[in-house]
């Protein structure tokens, strides 16, 4: 019971801290006058992936590399299938293919590079450093490009995003110092919640003899993706759905580069054949499905949202069945 309370308490703190984190990040973006899609794919995505970063850091420092990798990969699949699926079911998601082309290609490239790096069922510190460098370079380039190409209408758009997405607040939090303070407090709450979440998950996995990576792919992945879900639903209902799509793509890029890279630098990662032959291909398949959906029209319809959600449900069902059966992948001679 104590382990379950740790896990639930950690989830609750992550949700609240993530909510503060996202609200503060969007307000800071208002001061910078960045366009909506850039806000989603960079600042907000970095903020909403903070739970995954802290969870992976805590897991790797405890030697639970499987939990760290499962959390990052599972969050990517969850972001595409569950979050975009649920968001599109609530209201169709408008997208701008030209603006999202770069983050979409970067996400696919990150998935392919990670798959190739782990063909030997491991990820070294050097490879982790390469992933981190790639992620930092992408975000720095994306922000620099957006800053250089700002247009007059982006000023009004950035202000509108802040008013539509964030909740009512004290006047002081509308200032830049107040936003930075809320950002830091949210970060501290996320760190504390992630610590409780990891401890509870590790203990539960040990008691039930469940592989740590399975816990990371399911419970932890869904829990740490809740900030993205909150942001996506709010954005769709407030008619700023391009913020939600940019957030999902940016969050996945962070997961595949910064999150996994950080875990590998802290402690060399070892994975099993299940992850290599099932979970990584599942990730690439979900990326391909999203690419197909986004290329078919300039929106993700409710029907396409149902397809994404069904694909995620099938993935979770397969993970559970493989775990119960005690065999997660074909045996390789």
ABEGO torsion letter per residue (X at the ends): XAAAAAAAAAAAAAAAAAAAAAAAAAAAAAAAGBBAAAAAABAAAAAAAAAAAAAAAAAAAAGBAAAAAAAAAAAAAAAAAAAAAAAAAABBBBBBAAAAAAAAAAAAAAAAAAAAAAAAGBBBAAAAAAAAAAAAAAAAAAAAAAAAABBAAAAAAAAAAAAAABBBBBAAAABAAAAAAAAAAAAAAAAAAAAAAAAAAAAAAAAAGBBAAAAAABAAAAAAAAAAAAAAAAAAAAGBAAAAAAAAAAAAAAAAAAAAAAAAAABBBBBBAAAAAAAAAAAAAAAAAAAAAAAABABBBAAAAAAAAAAAAAAAAAAAAAAAAGBABBBBX
